[in-house]
Amino acid sequence: MTYPTVVREAARVVAIEAARAYVANIRPIDLNNPGVLVGHLMAAETLLMDIVAAHTEPTEGAAA
């Protein structure tokens, strides 16, 4: 399915801003707590997957 270019651009901005907000709100991490570290890694992975998805979905006028 293709999406209007405006919608895709908005999705890209939202995904990138979500990642920026997450990073900006990270406080000092207790490196001795593996649960916290895993949580941060999982959240970062999810945000990166959202960014990739927003940049790989086709837009109007793109070659199918």
Residue, then its C-alpha position, 0 to 999 in steps of 0.5 A: m500500500t502506498y501512502p500520501t507523501v505528506v502522511r509519510e513525512a509526518a510519520r518520519v518526523v514523529a518517529i524521529e522525534a519520539a527517539r529524540a524525546y526518549v534519549a533526552n529523558i534518559r537519566p543516569i543509568d545504573l550499569n549494575n542493573p541488567g534489567v534496566l539496561v535490557g529495558h533501555l536496549m529494548a526501547a531503543e530497538t523498538l524506536l529504531m524499528d519505527i524509524v526504519a519502517a517510516h522510511t521504507e514504506p512507499t509513498e505516492g509516486a514512488a516506484a512500486 
